[in-house]
Each structure stands twice: as structure tokens, then as C-alpha cells.
Amino acid sequence: MAKRKARKKIMRKTRRSKAEIRPKKAVLHAPKEELKKELKISAIEEGTVIDHIPTDATFKVVDILNLQNYNGVVSIATNLQSKRIGKKGIVKVGGKSLTQEEVNKIAIVASDATVNFIKNYDVKEKIKVKTPDVIDSVVKCSNPVCITNNEQVATKFYVVKKDPLKIKCHYCERSMGKEDLHII
Ligand SMILES: [Zn+2]
């Protein structure tokens, strides 16, 4: 009798441990749809997704956030179809939340971008970027004799027009458009 009881106990134990590994199996057999999405561009558990970037500004966003030197997961996609802006880029950065300054910088090159803050694979907050009125230390002045190009003076521009972007240097009054923008 005692032996039988013991065996039963063992069987129950085995059953329980099987149940414990079940969640892992479920991940292995994820629905095809999910796998497809995974291959397209990997989802991030926590971090930031910058969406609706004009395709030609995608790598400028990468520059602004200095992602070349970032150690976390970064996914970059360009030339994706977008109903809203034609072709778009997406930048996903795992484990990073953006500062207001970084969001403002992104707005300069991607005025339609949305910034999604991700937690547990879910969008916790979604904001649309807003072009700032003053741009400090982000853009290089295109005038070679401007003081900011010759002395240790931080650049400063006033936004004259937001769409299409037109900015004016505080020091030399040089006007610059989107095509002259060089991010520092
Ligand atoms: Zn200037």
C-alpha cells in the first residue's frame, strides 16, 4: 500500500512539472501570423518606437538619437508603405525612453512622426511630435562665416515656417530650408 501511494505521488509530481513547461512550448508554436510579424520587424518589450518618419529622414533620426553607439536592440525600417505620408521609416529602440529634447530634435527632421512608448509589448503612450519655435544646438548653420562655424558658440535658430520647414539663424540671419539641414 505504502509503495503504491508513493508512486502516485511521483506521477502527480511529473504531471505538475509538465504543466510548468507548457508556456515555453506555446511560444515555440506561436501562430504563423505572429511569426510573420516577428520577421518583419522585431517587437520590443520595453522602449520607444518612432513611426511615420519620412523615408529620407529615417537615418537622420538614427543620428539624432546617436544609435550607432547604442548597446540595446535597434530595428530600422525604411521605404515602408504609409497611407498618410507615402513612404515611411520606423525606428525601434529597445530599453530607451526619449527625452523631450530628443523628441524636439526628431520633430525638426520628421514633423509628422509619432513617438510610441512601449512597456510589456504594449503602447503605453503615443505622442505626435511638435516642431519647436527655437532650435538650440541641433542644426549646423550653412553660412561658413557665421560665428557658430568659427568660434565656440552654440547654434540657435528661429522657426519661421513649420511646413515646409524654414529656419533663421539667430547670429547671421541666414535662412535655411529642409534641404540645408545638417544635424550636429
Ligand atoms: Zn548663422
Backbone and ligand atoms as CSV (ligand in chain L), in Angstrom:
chain,resi,resn,atom,element,x,y,z
A,1,MET,N,N,0.831,-1.229,0.000
A,1,MET,CA,C,0.000,0.000,0.000
A,1,MET,C,C,0.851,1.259,0.000
A,2,ALA,N,N,1.813,1.218,0.870
A,2,ALA,CA,C,2.658,2.407,1.004
A,2,ALA,C,C,3.387,2.706,-0.304
A,3,LYS,N,N,3.811,1.613,-0.960
A,3,LYS,CA,C,4.554,1.772,-2.219
A,3,LYS,C,C,3.673,2.454,-3.275
A,4,ARG,N,N,2.409,1.967,-3.374
A,4,ARG,CA,C,1.501,2.490,-4.376
A,4,ARG,C,C,1.288,3.997,-4.188
A,5,LYS,N,N,1.094,4.347,-2.947
A,5,LYS,CA,C,0.883,5.768,-2.649
A,5,LYS,C,C,2.053,6.605,-3.139
A,6,ALA,N,N,3.226,6.027,-2.851
A,6,ALA,CA,C,4.436,6.763,-3.228
A,6,ALA,C,C,4.483,6.964,-4.736
A,7,ARG,N,N,4.103,5.907,-5.476
A,7,ARG,CA,C,4.162,6.017,-6.934
A,7,ARG,C,C,3.189,7.097,-7.429
A,8,LYS,N,N,2.010,7.069,-6.809
A,8,LYS,CA,C,1.008,8.069,-7.185
A,8,LYS,C,C,1.565,9.477,-7.005
A,9,LYS,N,N,2.248,9.640,-5.903
A,9,LYS,CA,C,2.819,10.947,-5.587
A,9,LYS,C,C,3.785,11.389,-6.689
A,10,ILE,N,N,4.613,10.430,-7.078
A,10,ILE,CA,C,5.600,10.743,-8.120
A,10,ILE,C,C,4.908,11.147,-9.413
A,11,MET,N,N,3.847,10.379,-9.769
A,11,MET,CA,C,3.122,10.682,-11.007
A,11,MET,C,C,2.547,12.094,-10.981
A,12,ARG,N,N,2.008,12.435,-9.813
A,12,ARG,CA,C,1.437,13.777,-9.708
A,12,ARG,C,C,2.515,14.843,-9.905
A,13,LYS,N,N,3.637,14.540,-9.331
A,13,LYS,CA,C,4.759,15.479,-9.445
A,13,LYS,C,C,5.130,15.684,-10.917
A,14,THR,N,N,5.210,14.542,-11.613
A,14,THR,CA,C,5.583,14.603,-13.027
A,14,THR,C,C,4.579,15.440,-13.799
A,15,ARG,N,N,3.310,15.201,-13.486
A,15,ARG,CA,C,2.272,15.930,-14.203
A,15,ARG,C,C,2.428,17.443,-13.987
A,16,ARG,N,N,2.709,17.782,-12.742
A,16,ARG,CA,C,2.822,19.208,-12.423
A,16,ARG,C,C,3.985,19.849,-13.200
A,17,SER,N,N,5.101,19.097,-13.238
A,17,SER,CA,C,6.253,19.708,-13.902
A,17,SER,C,C,6.003,19.830,-15.406
A,18,LYS,N,N,5.195,18.926,-15.948
A,18,LYS,CA,C,4.835,19.047,-17.372
A,18,LYS,C,C,4.066,20.344,-17.605
A,19,ALA,N,N,3.139,20.588,-16.662
A,19,ALA,CA,C,2.339,21.798,-16.789
A,19,ALA,C,C,3.211,23.045,-16.752
A,20,GLU,N,N,4.266,22.933,-16.000
A,20,GLU,CA,C,5.135,24.108,-15.863
A,20,GLU,C,C,5.878,24.451,-17.148
A,21,ILE,N,N,6.200,23.425,-17.922
A,21,ILE,CA,C,6.940,23.750,-19.141
A,21,ILE,C,C,6.017,24.085,-20.308
A,22,ARG,N,N,4.734,23.945,-20.112
A,22,ARG,CA,C,3.812,24.206,-21.209
A,22,ARG,C,C,3.943,25.612,-21.822
A,23,PRO,N,N,4.047,26.672,-20.998
A,23,PRO,CA,C,4.142,28.013,-21.600
A,23,PRO,C,C,5.283,28.140,-22.602
A,24,LYS,N,N,6.399,27.492,-22.331
A,24,LYS,CA,C,7.549,27.540,-23.237
A,24,LYS,C,C,7.175,26.949,-24.590
A,25,LYS,N,N,6.482,25.778,-24.533
A,25,LYS,CA,C,6.060,25.115,-25.766
A,25,LYS,C,C,5.173,26.027,-26.580
A,26,ALA,N,N,4.286,26.747,-25.906
A,26,ALA,CA,C,3.353,27.629,-26.592
A,26,ALA,C,C,4.105,28.690,-27.387
A,27,VAL,N,N,5.199,29.165,-26.844
A,27,VAL,CA,C,5.986,30.183,-27.538
A,27,VAL,C,C,6.596,29.600,-28.811
A,28,LEU,N,N,7.074,28.343,-28.675
A,28,LEU,CA,C,7.684,27.691,-29.833
A,28,LEU,C,C,6.690,27.523,-30.969
A,29,HIS,N,N,5.430,27.251,-30.591
A,29,HIS,CA,C,4.420,27.065,-31.615
A,29,HIS,C,C,3.539,28.291,-31.770
A,30,ALA,N,N,4.143,29.450,-31.799
A,30,ALA,CA,C,3.387,30.691,-31.957
A,30,ALA,C,C,2.648,30.661,-33.292
A,31,PRO,N,N,1.460,31.277,-33.340
A,31,PRO,CA,C,0.708,31.301,-34.600
A,31,PRO,C,C,1.554,31.901,-35.729
A,32,LYS,N,N,1.321,31.415,-36.937
A,32,LYS,CA,C,2.109,31.867,-38.086
A,32,LYS,C,C,2.073,33.388,-38.232
A,33,GLU,N,N,0.895,33.953,-38.009
A,33,GLU,CA,C,0.729,35.404,-38.141
A,33,GLU,C,C,1.742,36.145,-37.272
A,34,GLU,N,N,1.853,35.654,-36.028
A,34,GLU,CA,C,2.770,36.293,-35.084
A,34,GLU,C,C,4.209,36.172,-35.554
A,35,LEU,N,N,4.543,34.994,-36.038
A,35,LEU,CA,C,5.897,34.775,-36.529
A,35,LEU,C,C,6.209,35.709,-37.688
A,36,LYS,N,N,5.244,35.878,-38.552
A,36,LYS,CA,C,5.392,36.767,-39.690
A,36,LYS,C,C,5.748,38.172,-39.223
A,37,LYS,N,N,4.975,38.645,-38.257
A,37,LYS,CA,C,5.225,39.982,-37.717
A,37,LYS,C,C,6.622,40.064,-37.145
A,38,GLU,N,N,7.002,38.998,-36.458
A,38,GLU,CA,C,8.308,38.945,-35.814
A,38,GLU,C,C,9.414,39.094,-36.853
A,39,LEU,N,N,9.222,38.454,-37.997
A,39,LEU,CA,C,10.238,38.516,-39.043
A,39,LEU,C,C,10.275,39.887,-39.688
A,40,LYS,N,N,9.135,40.492,-39.827
A,40,LYS,CA,C,9.050,41.806,-40.458
A,40,LYS,C,C,9.929,42.806,-39.718
A,41,ILE,N,N,9.656,42.979,-38.462
A,41,ILE,CA,C,10.473,43.850,-37.627
A,41,ILE,C,C,10.224,43.439,-36.185
A,42,SER,N,N,11.289,43.145,-35.473
A,42,SER,CA,C,11.105,42.538,-34.164
A,42,SER,C,C,10.408,43.473,-33.180
A,43,ALA,N,N,9.482,42.922,-32.430
A,43,ALA,CA,C,8.762,43.688,-31.425
A,43,ALA,C,C,9.688,43.922,-30.230
A,44,ILE,N,N,9.493,45.014,-29.545
A,44,ILE,CA,C,10.317,45.251,-28.371
A,44,ILE,C,C,9.456,45.223,-27.118
A,45,GLU,N,N,10.048,44.734,-26.051
A,45,GLU,CA,C,9.303,44.593,-24.799
A,45,GLU,C,C,9.150,45.953,-24.121
A,46,GLU,N,N,10.228,46.702,-24.160
A,46,GLU,CA,C,10.220,47.992,-23.490
A,46,GLU,C,C,11.101,48.953,-24.280
A,47,GLY,N,N,10.623,50.150,-24.479
A,47,GLY,CA,C,11.432,51.103,-25.219
A,47,GLY,C,C,10.581,52.080,-25.998
A,48,THR,N,N,11.086,52.496,-27.164
A,48,THR,CA,C,10.417,53.534,-27.936
A,48,THR,C,C,10.347,53.151,-29.414
A,49,VAL,N,N,9.194,53.419,-30.011
A,49,VAL,CA,C,9.051,53.225,-31.449
A,49,VAL,C,C,8.717,54.567,-32.075
A,50,ILE,N,N,9.566,55.005,-33.000
A,50,ILE,CA,C,9.298,56.260,-33.714
A,50,ILE,C,C,8.752,55.882,-35.083
A,51,ASP,N,N,7.508,56.275,-35.318
A,51,ASP,CA,C,6.801,55.866,-36.530
A,51,ASP,C,C,6.498,57.099,-37.386
A,52,HIS,N,N,6.101,56.844,-38.635
A,52,HIS,CA,C,5.751,57.912,-39.579
A,52,HIS,C,C,6.881,58.907,-39.812
A,53,ILE,N,N,8.079,58.378,-39.937
A,53,ILE,CA,C,9.224,59.215,-40.292
A,53,ILE,C,C,9.281,59.252,-41.822
A,54,PRO,N,N,9.417,60.432,-42.445
A,54,PRO,CA,C,9.611,60.415,-43.900
A,54,PRO,C,C,10.831,59.542,-44.212
A,55,THR,N,N,10.731,58.706,-45.225
A,55,THR,CA,C,11.798,57.746,-45.515
A,55,THR,C,C,13.188,58.384,-45.523
A,56,ASP,N,N,13.316,59.552,-46.169
A,56,ASP,CA,C,14.650,60.153,-46.288
A,56,ASP,C,C,15.166,60.732,-44.968
A,57,ALA,N,N,14.329,60.755,-43.946
A,57,ALA,CA,C,14.774,61.282,-42.648
A,57,ALA,C,C,15.055,60.168,-41.642
A,58,THR,N,N,14.837,58.923,-42.063
A,58,THR,CA,C,14.972,57.797,-41.126
A,58,THR,C,C,16.358,57.768,-40.474
A,59,PHE,N,N,17.391,57.898,-41.311
A,59,PHE,CA,C,18.742,57.794,-40.753
A,59,PHE,C,C,19.167,59.073,-40.025
A,60,LYS,N,N,18.465,60.177,-40.305
A,60,LYS,CA,C,18.706,61.391,-39.521
A,60,LYS,C,C,18.221,61.176,-38.085
A,61,VAL,N,N,17.096,60.489,-37.973
A,61,VAL,CA,C,16.583,60.166,-36.631
A,61,VAL,C,C,17.584,59.272,-35.895
A,62,VAL,N,N,18.156,58.329,-36.638
A,62,VAL,CA,C,19.177,57.442,-36.065
A,62,VAL,C,C,20.366,58.271,-35.558
A,63,ASP,N,N,20.747,59.279,-36.354
A,63,ASP,CA,C,21.847,60.175,-35.966
A,63,ASP,C,C,21.493,60.988,-34.718
A,64,ILE,N,N,20.293,61.560,-34.740
A,64,ILE,CA,C,19.854,62.407,-33.628
A,64,ILE,C,C,19.908,61.643,-32.305
A,65,LEU,N,N,19.489,60.391,-32.349
A,65,LEU,CA,C,19.455,59.587,-31.119
A,65,LEU,C,C,20.790,58.890,-30.855
A,66,ASN,N,N,21.747,59.135,-31.752
A,66,ASN,CA,C,23.089,58.560,-31.618
A,66,ASN,C,C,23.040,57.037,-31.445
A,67,LEU,N,N,22.236,56.404,-32.285
A,67,LEU,CA,C,22.011,54.963,-32.114
A,67,LEU,C,C,23.171,54.102,-32.605
A,68,GLN,N,N,24.093,54.723,-33.348
A,68,GLN,CA,C,25.274,53.962,-33.789
A,68,GLN,C,C,26.067,53.480,-32.581
A,69,ASN,N,N,25.992,54.254,-31.498
A,69,ASN,CA,C,26.757,53.909,-30.302
A,69,ASN,C,C,25.893,53.332,-29.192
A,70,TYR,N,N,24.674,52.913,-29.554
A,70,TYR,CA,C,23.747,52.392,-28.554
A,70,TYR,C,C,23.897,50.878,-28.438
A,71,ASN,N,N,23.880,50.383,-27.220
A,71,ASN,CA,C,24.122,48.951,-26.997
A,71,ASN,C,C,22.869,48.086,-27.015
A,72,GLY,N,N,21.696,48.708,-26.921
A,72,GLY,CA,C,20.449,47.943,-26.888
A,72,GLY,C,C,20.007,47.530,-28.285
A,73,VAL,N,N,18.830,46.910,-28.343
A,73,VAL,CA,C,18.280,46.456,-29.628
A,73,VAL,C,C,17.752,47.645,-30.426
A,74,VAL,N,N,18.180,47.746,-31.675
A,74,VAL,CA,C,17.677,48.815,-32.549
A,74,VAL,C,C,17.207,48.176,-33.858
A,75,SER,N,N,15.969,48.460,-34.246
A,75,SER,CA,C,15.478,47.999,-35.549
A,75,SER,C,C,15.157,49.213,-36.388
A,76,ILE,N,N,15.647,49.204,-37.622
A,76,ILE,CA,C,15.400,50.333,-38.519
A,76,ILE,C,C,14.751,49.803,-39.786
A,77,ALA,N,N,13.642,50.407,-40.178
A,77,ALA,CA,C,12.996,50.019,-41.430
A,77,ALA,C,C,12.729,51.282,-42.239
A,78,THR,N,N,12.988,51.213,-43.539
A,78,THR,CA,C,12.683,52.362,-44.398
A,78,THR,C,C,11.898,51.895,-45.600
A,79,ASN,N,N,11.351,52.869,-46.340
A,79,ASN,CA,C,10.585,52.584,-47.565
A,79,ASN,C,C,9.361,51.705,-47.324
A,80,LEU,N,N,8.766,51.814,-46.137
A,80,LEU,CA,C,7.520,51.086,-45.876
A,80,LEU,C,C,6.367,51.913,-46.440
A,81,GLN,N,N,5.310,51.220,-46.860
A,81,GLN,CA,C,4.147,51.933,-47.398
A,81,GLN,C,C,3.367,52.588,-46.268
A,82,SER,N,N,2.988,53.837,-46.480
A,82,SER,CA,C,2.159,54.521,-45.493
A,82,SER,C,C,1.046,55.263,-46.213
A,83,LYS,N,N,-0.183,55.065,-45.746
A,83,LYS,CA,C,-1.311,55.768,-46.362
A,83,LYS,C,C,-1.181,57.258,-46.128
A,84,ARG,N,N,-0.613,57.610,-44.962
A,84,ARG,CA,C,-0.571,59.012,-44.566
A,84,ARG,C,C,0.537,59.799,-45.262
A,85,ILE,N,N,1.739,59.227,-45.310
A,85,ILE,CA,C,2.853,60.029,-45.832
A,85,ILE,C,C,3.577,59.392,-47.013
A,86,GLY,N,N,2.938,58.443,-47.710
A,86,GLY,CA,C,3.595,57.813,-48.855
A,86,GLY,C,C,4.527,56.716,-48.397
A,87,LYS,N,N,5.834,57.024,-48.391
A,87,LYS,CA,C,6.785,56.042,-47.878
A,87,LYS,C,C,7.303,56.521,-46.529
A,88,LYS,N,N,7.445,55.566,-45.622
A,88,LYS,CA,C,7.847,55.971,-44.285
A,88,LYS,C,C,8.949,55.081,-43.720
A,89,GLY,N,N,9.523,55.556,-42.649
A,89,GLY,CA,C,10.507,54.772,-41.920
A,89,GLY,C,C,10.046,54.573,-40.485
A,90,ILE,N,N,10.539,53.513,-39.876
A,90,ILE,CA,C,10.245,53.242,-38.461
A,90,ILE,C,C,11.564,52.941,-37.751
A,91,VAL,N,N,11.728,53.500,-36.586
A,91,VAL,CA,C,12.916,53.190,-35.780
A,91,VAL,C,C,12.437,52.676,-34.428
A,92,LYS,N,N,12.891,51.473,-34.053
A,92,LYS,CA,C,12.526,50.891,-32.758
A,92,LYS,C,C,13.768,50.796,-31.892
A,93,VAL,N,N,13.653,51.304,-30.699
A,93,VAL,CA,C,14.804,51.286,-29.801
A,93,VAL,C,C,14.416,50.612,-28.496
A,94,GLY,N,N,14.989,49.450,-28.254
A,94,GLY,CA,C,14.675,48.711,-27.027
A,94,GLY,C,C,15.363,49.321,-25.820
A,95,GLY,N,N,14.632,49.400,-24.714
A,95,GLY,CA,C,15.217,49.831,-23.449
A,95,GLY,C,C,15.559,51.299,-23.367
A,96,LYS,N,N,14.959,52.101,-24.243
A,96,LYS,CA,C,15.274,53.537,-24.194
A,96,LYS,C,C,13.993,54.356,-24.245
A,97,SER,N,N,13.883,55.348,-23.362
A,97,SER,CA,C,12.789,56.306,-23.493
A,97,SER,C,C,13.413,57.644,-23.879
A,98,LEU,N,N,12.696,58.420,-24.645
A,98,LEU,CA,C,13.273,59.651,-25.184
A,98,LEU,C,C,13.060,60.832,-24.252
A,99,THR,N,N,14.023,61.750,-24.259
A,99,THR,CA,C,13.852,62.995,-23.523
A,99,THR,C,C,13.043,63.957,-24.405
A,100,GLN,N,N,12.501,64.987,-23.789
A,100,GLN,CA,C,11.750,65.991,-24.549
A,100,GLN,C,C,12.658,66.621,-25.608
A,101,GLU,N,N,13.915,66.819,-25.251
A,101,GLU,CA,C,14.877,67.409,-26.186
A,101,GLU,C,C,15.040,66.522,-27.419
A,102,GLU,N,N,15.112,65.229,-27.189
A,102,GLU,CA,C,15.261,64.308,-28.321
A,102,GLU,C,C,14.005,64.314,-29.198
A,103,VAL,N,N,12.850,64.382,-28.560
A,103,VAL,CA,C,11.590,64.425,-29.310
A,103,VAL,C,C,11.546,65.696,-30.167
A,104,ASN,N,N,11.982,66.822,-29.594
A,104,ASN,CA,C,12.005,68.087,-30.331
A,104,ASN,C,C,12.945,68.022,-31.526
A,105,LYS,N,N,14.070,67.355,-31.329
A,105,LYS,CA,C,15.035,67.226,-32.427
A,105,LYS,C,C,14.435,66.401,-33.561
A,106,ILE,N,N,13.742,65.335,-33.193
A,106,ILE,CA,C,13.117,64.484,-34.211
A,106,ILE,C,C,12.100,65.295,-35.014
A,107,ALA,N,N,11.375,66.168,-34.321
A,107,ALA,CA,C,10.354,66.986,-34.981
A,107,ALA,C,C,10.943,67.847,-36.086
A,108,ILE,N,N,12.213,68.221,-35.953
A,108,ILE,CA,C,12.843,69.081,-36.953
A,108,ILE,C,C,12.996,68.350,-38.290
A,109,VAL,N,N,13.315,67.060,-38.236
A,109,VAL,CA,C,13.509,66.316,-39.482
A,109,VAL,C,C,12.275,65.495,-39.873
A,110,ALA,N,N,11.383,65.259,-38.918
A,110,ALA,CA,C,10.202,64.425,-39.186
A,110,ALA,C,C,8.991,65.030,-38.489
A,111,SER,N,N,8.385,66.023,-39.148
A,111,SER,CA,C,7.320,66.783,-38.484
A,111,SER,C,C,6.040,65.973,-38.279
A,112,ASP,N,N,5.902,64.837,-38.985
A,112,ASP,CA,C,4.695,64.012,-38.848
A,112,ASP,C,C,4.901,62.789,-37.976
A,113,ALA,N,N,6.084,62.671,-37.408
A,113,ALA,CA,C,6.410,61.449,-36.672
A,113,ALA,C,C,5.549,61.294,-35.415
A,114,THR,N,N,5.311,60.019,-35.075
A,114,THR,CA,C,4.682,59.727,-33.791
A,114,THR,C,C,5.690,58.945,-32.948
A,115,VAL,N,N,5.666,59.214,-31.660
A,115,VAL,CA,C,6.580,58.522,-30.758
A,115,VAL,C,C,5.738,57.664,-29.815
A,116,ASN,N,N,5.998,56.357,-29.847
A,116,ASN,CA,C,5.255,55.409,-29.003
A,116,ASN,C,C,6.151,54.898,-27.886
A,117,PHE,N,N,5.672,55.021,-26.670
A,117,PHE,CA,C,6.425,54.479,-25.551
A,117,PHE,C,C,5.882,53.087,-25.239
A,118,ILE,N,N,6.760,52.091,-25.284
A,118,ILE,CA,C,6.343,50.688,-25.157
A,118,ILE,C,C,6.704,50.113,-23.787
A,119,LYS,N,N,5.740,49.409,-23.217
A,119,LYS,CA,C,6.004,48.664,-21.997
A,119,LYS,C,C,5.256,47.346,-22.083
A,120,ASN,N,N,5.925,46.251,-21.774
A,120,ASN,CA,C,5.340,44.912,-21.904
A,120,ASN,C,C,4.700,44.705,-23.274
A,121,TYR,N,N,5.403,45.077,-24.334
A,121,TYR,CA,C,4.978,44.917,-25.725
A,121,TYR,C,C,3.730,45.737,-26.066
A,122,ASP,N,N,3.346,46.639,-25.203
A,122,ASP,CA,C,2.137,47.422,-25.400
A,122,ASP,C,C,2.469,48.905,-25.508
A,123,VAL,N,N,1.671,49.631,-26.294
A,123,VAL,CA,C,1.883,51.076,-26.390
A,123,VAL,C,C,1.292,51.734,-25.143
A,124,LYS,N,N,2.153,52.293,-24.328
A,124,LYS,CA,C,1.689,52.921,-23.095
A,124,LYS,C,C,1.300,54.376,-23.346
A,125,GLU,N,N,2.012,55.010,-24.267
A,125,GLU,CA,C,1.724,56.412,-24.556
A,125,GLU,C,C,2.140,56.688,-25.991
A,126,LYS,N,N,1.347,57.498,-26.660
A,126,LYS,CA,C,1.649,57.815,-28.051
A,126,LYS,C,C,1.579,59.325,-28.198
A,127,ILE,N,N,2.654,59.926,-28.679
A,127,ILE,CA,C,2.600,61.376,-28.878
A,127,ILE,C,C,3.003,61.739,-30.302
A,128,LYS,N,N,2.443,62.820,-30.788
A,128,LYS,CA,C,2.831,63.333,-32.094
A,128,LYS,C,C,3.871,64.420,-31.821
A,129,VAL,N,N,4.948,64.390,-32.575
A,129,VAL,CA,C,5.994,65.391,-32.315
A,129,VAL,C,C,5.503,66.779,-32.727
A,130,LYS,N,N,6.118,67.793,-32.118
A,130,LYS,CA,C,5.737,69.168,-32.437
A,130,LYS,C,C,7.003,69.956,-32.742
A,131,THR,N,N,7.019,70.624,-33.871
A,131,THR,CA,C,8.202,71.408,-34.226
A,131,THR,C,C,8.363,72.538,-33.211
A,132,PRO,N,N,9.553,72.652,-32.607
A,132,PRO,CA,C,9.743,73.720,-31.616
A,132,PRO,C,C,9.851,75.096,-32.289
A,133,ASP,N,N,9.691,76.181,-31.534
A,133,ASP,CA,C,9.812,77.539,-32.084
A,133,ASP,C,C,11.271,77.957,-32.195
A,134,VAL,N,N,12.083,77.424,-31.288
A,134,VAL,CA,C,13.504,77.746,-31.291
A,134,VAL,C,C,14.278,76.421,-31.330
A,135,ILE,N,N,15.318,76.381,-32.146
A,135,ILE,CA,C,16.127,75.167,-32.241
A,135,ILE,C,C,17.529,75.479,-31.738
A,136,ASP,N,N,17.876,74.882,-30.617
A,136,ASP,CA,C,19.179,75.128,-29.998
A,136,ASP,C,C,20.127,73.970,-30.231
A,137,SER,N,N,21.334,74.272,-30.699
A,137,SER,CA,C,22.434,73.281,-30.760
A,137,SER,C,C,22.095,71.978,-31.483
A,138,VAL,N,N,21.230,72.031,-32.476
A,138,VAL,CA,C,20.876,70.795,-33.168
A,138,VAL,C,C,21.342,70.844,-34.617
A,139,VAL,N,N,21.140,72.020,-35.225
A,139,VAL,CA,C,21.398,72.160,-36.652
A,139,VAL,C,C,22.629,73.043,-36.862
A,140,LYS,N,N,23.413,72.708,-37.888
A,140,LYS,CA,C,24.604,73.487,-38.216
A,140,LYS,C,C,24.194,74.621,-39.151
A,141,CYS,N,N,24.757,75.814,-38.949
A,141,CYS,CA,C,24.456,76.933,-39.841
A,141,CYS,C,C,25.188,76.713,-41.169
A,142,SER,N,N,24.480,76.978,-42.280
A,142,SER,CA,C,25.079,76.717,-43.599
A,142,SER,C,C,25.973,77.863,-44.074
A,143,ASN,N,N,26.010,78.938,-43.300
A,143,ASN,CA,C,26.849,80.081,-43.661
A,143,ASN,C,C,28.267,79.881,-43.097
A,144,PRO,N,N,29.268,79.707,-43.991
A,144,PRO,CA,C,30.621,79.397,-43.497
A,144,PRO,C,C,31.229,80.500,-42.628
A,145,VAL,N,N,30.817,81.753,-42.812
A,145,VAL,CA,C,31.409,82.825,-41.995
A,145,VAL,C,C,30.594,83.106,-40.727
A,146,CYS,N,N,29.536,82.353,-40.494
A,146,CYS,CA,C,28.737,82.527,-39.279
A,146,CYS,C,C,29.608,82.249,-38.045
A,147,ILE,N,N,29.395,83.022,-37.013
A,147,ILE,CA,C,30.207,82.884,-35.791
A,147,ILE,C,C,30.155,81.452,-35.232
A,148,THR,N,N,29.013,80.786,-35.428
A,148,THR,CA,C,28.867,79.429,-34.870
A,148,THR,C,C,29.774,78.423,-35.576
A,149,ASN,N,N,30.255,78.792,-36.778
A,149,ASN,CA,C,31.159,77.899,-37.506
A,149,ASN,C,C,32.624,78.251,-37.268
A,150,ASN,N,N,32.867,79.336,-36.552
A,150,ASN,CA,C,34.240,79.788,-36.366
A,150,ASN,C,C,34.655,79.937,-34.907
A,151,GLU,N,N,33.687,80.036,-34.034
A,151,GLU,CA,C,34.012,80.128,-32.610
A,151,GLU,C,C,33.176,79.133,-31.826
A,152,GLN,N,N,33.519,78.988,-30.568
A,152,GLN,CA,C,32.782,78.038,-29.719
A,152,GLN,C,C,31.431,78.634,-29.311
A,153,VAL,N,N,30.556,78.795,-30.287
A,153,VAL,CA,C,29.227,79.333,-30.000
A,153,VAL,C,C,28.184,78.311,-30.462
A,154,ALA,N,N,27.281,77.978,-29.575
A,154,ALA,CA,C,26.235,77.010,-29.927
A,154,ALA,C,C,25.266,77.637,-30.921
A,155,THR,N,N,24.794,76.847,-31.875
A,155,THR,CA,C,23.865,77.400,-32.865
A,155,THR,C,C,22.484,77.615,-32.266
A,156,LYS,N,N,21.791,78.574,-32.854
A,156,LYS,CA,C,20.431,78.867,-32.412
A,156,LYS,C,C,19.637,79.346,-33.629
A,157,PHE,N,N,18.509,78.720,-33.853
A,157,PHE,CA,C,17.675,79.086,-34.997
A,157,PHE,C,C,16.246,79.357,-34.547
A,158,TYR,N,N,15.592,80.280,-35.250
A,158,TYR,CA,C,14.169,80.514,-35.030
A,158,TYR,C,C,13.403,79.837,-36.161
A,159,VAL,N,N,12.328,79.181,-35.791
A,159,VAL,CA,C,11.499,78.538,-36.812
A,159,VAL,C,C,10.566,79.602,-37.397
A,160,VAL,N,N,10.771,79.904,-38.683
A,160,VAL,CA,C,9.970,80.928,-39.354
A,160,VAL,C,C,8.695,80.301,-39.909
A,161,LYS,N,N,8.864,79.089,-40.464
A,161,LYS,CA,C,7.723,78.379,-41.046
A,161,LYS,C,C,7.879,76.901,-40.709
A,162,LYS,N,N,6.758,76.271,-40.374
A,162,LYS,CA,C,6.876,74.869,-39.930
A,162,LYS,C,C,6.730,73.869,-41.061
A,163,ASP,N,N,5.929,74.187,-42.063
A,163,ASP,CA,C,5.709,73.215,-43.132
A,163,ASP,C,C,5.558,73.899,-44.482
A,164,PRO,N,N,6.525,73.825,-45.373
A,164,PRO,CA,C,7.822,73.158,-45.170
A,164,PRO,C,C,8.712,73.981,-44.238
A,165,LEU,N,N,9.584,73.294,-43.562
A,165,LEU,CA,C,10.386,73.934,-42.521
A,165,LEU,C,C,11.283,75.045,-43.076
A,166,LYS,N,N,11.227,76.211,-42.424
A,166,LYS,CA,C,12.137,77.299,-42.764
A,166,LYS,C,C,12.639,77.883,-41.451
A,167,ILE,N,N,13.959,77.927,-41.293
A,167,ILE,CA,C,14.521,78.438,-40.045
A,167,ILE,C,C,15.524,79.562,-40.326
A,168,LYS,N,N,15.756,80.401,-39.313
A,168,LYS,CA,C,16.626,81.559,-39.494
A,168,LYS,C,C,17.645,81.588,-38.366
A,169,CYS,N,N,18.920,81.768,-38.734
A,169,CYS,CA,C,19.994,81.781,-37.735
A,169,CYS,C,C,19.902,83.032,-36.858
A,170,HIS,N,N,20.017,82.842,-35.572
A,170,HIS,CA,C,19.966,83.939,-34.616
A,170,HIS,C,C,21.171,84.880,-34.809
A,171,TYR,N,N,22.315,84.351,-35.233
A,171,TYR,CA,C,23.546,85.149,-35.306
A,171,TYR,C,C,23.745,85.828,-36.659
A,172,CYS,N,N,23.600,85.092,-37.748
A,172,CYS,CA,C,23.898,85.695,-39.060
A,172,CYS,C,C,22.645,85.905,-39.904
A,173,GLU,N,N,21.507,85.514,-39.377
A,173,GLU,CA,C,20.212,85.668,-40.034
A,173,GLU,C,C,20.076,84.875,-41.336
A,174,ARG,N,N,20.958,83.906,-41.546
A,174,ARG,CA,C,20.841,83.060,-42.728
A,174,ARG,C,C,19.563,82.230,-42.631
A,175,SER,N,N,18.798,82.232,-43.731
A,175,SER,CA,C,17.589,81.400,-43.778
A,175,SER,C,C,17.931,80.037,-44.351
A,176,MET,N,N,17.386,79.019,-43.768
A,176,MET,CA,C,17.650,77.677,-44.250
A,176,MET,C,C,16.372,76.872,-44.375
A,177,GLY,N,N,16.320,76.024,-45.402
A,177,GLY,CA,C,15.178,75.124,-45.602
A,177,GLY,C,C,15.558,73.710,-45.228
A,178,LYS,N,N,14.622,72.819,-45.423
A,178,LYS,CA,C,14.804,71.422,-45.059
A,178,LYS,C,C,16.059,70.817,-45.702
A,179,GLU,N,N,16.314,71.223,-46.977
A,179,GLU,CA,C,17.421,70.613,-47.717
A,179,GLU,C,C,18.807,71.042,-47.187
A,180,ASP,N,N,18.851,72.156,-46.440
A,180,ASP,CA,C,20.154,72.633,-45.922
A,180,ASP,C,C,20.469,72.077,-44.538
A,181,LEU,N,N,19.553,71.307,-43.990
A,181,LEU,CA,C,19.719,70.884,-42.607
A,181,LEU,C,C,20.842,69.867,-42.409
A,182,HIS,N,N,21.767,70.236,-41.559
A,182,HIS,CA,C,22.787,69.281,-41.135
A,182,HIS,C,C,22.730,69.181,-39.624
A,183,ILE,N,N,22.377,68.014,-39.165
A,183,ILE,CA,C,22.252,67.795,-37.727
A,183,ILE,C,C,23.651,67.701,-37.125
A,184,ILE,N,N,23.842,68.409,-36.031
A,184,ILE,CA,C,25.150,68.387,-35.368
A,184,ILE,C,C,25.308,67.082,-34.574
L,1,ZN,ZN,ZN,24.449,81.515,-38.841
